[in-house]
Amino acid sequence: MLSNREGQRVPNVTFHLRANDAWQRVTTDDLFRGKTVIVFSLPGAFTPTCSSTHLPRFSQLAPAFKANGVDDILCLSVNDAFVMNEWKKDQAADNITLIADGNAEFTEGMDMLVDKRDIGFGKRSWRYSMLVRDGVIEKMFIEPQKPGDPFEVSDADTMFAYLAPKAKKPPKIALLTKPGCPFCKKAKDLLRDHGVAYSEVLLEDRLRLAVVSAITGATTTPQMFADGKLIGDSEAIAQWIGQTERKAA
């Protein structure tokens, strides 16, 4: 039975993580003491919803979360440390701390351990997110108990709305690029320099022209979208950044 543990302390466990080719023992005290922390827990690294939506959106909103008082964002899964480290690389999630709960001790202590043997996963975490202040759980968003892998309330946008209801969320940015493109590098540098988080869609040469043309009507990269609206190439991106900053001033 899944439990809402708001008002309670997080379980006291030690995680076995890997860094610099060595094992590290990291306690919940290390992760939570004196900090405001967001945790989102999911069934598994490299799985579809976790890789396409859950982790990427928390990563994209990480600067906004931290601007509103969050010290760290933890992504937790019942996977081993090697898998979680490779997933972090694959996702380029440098602003998220990935935690391997390989023995499921934290997940079991949260009453979030579920049986997924029907799909060959064994024991895994139910999908949820929570806001933790100095080790005490302030708010939990637990996915409804129904078949499959529901993803309705544990998302980054729901958490951001709770944490900072009056704050303006940064736009969802998708950047179509190709390898070795100097204009793509210019656009990425520009976005990073102005603190704009983005998701890069790296296109293979054999697909680039067809994909870019079909989606944007253009034939060159980069091409940027903001909240579903086409912004355009690197020059258009620079203009968009200038307009956005003037509106915010």
Secondary structure by P-SEA (a helix, b strand, c coil): cccccccccccccccccccccbbbbbcccccccccbbbbbbccccccccccccaaaaaaaaaaaaaaacccbbbbbccccaaaaaaaaaaaccccbbbbccccaaaaaaaccccccccccccccccccccccccccccbbbbcccccccccccccaaaaaaaaccccccccbbbbbbbcccaaaaaaaaaaaaabbbbbbbccccccaaaaaaaccccccccbbbccccccccaaaaaaaaaaaaaaac
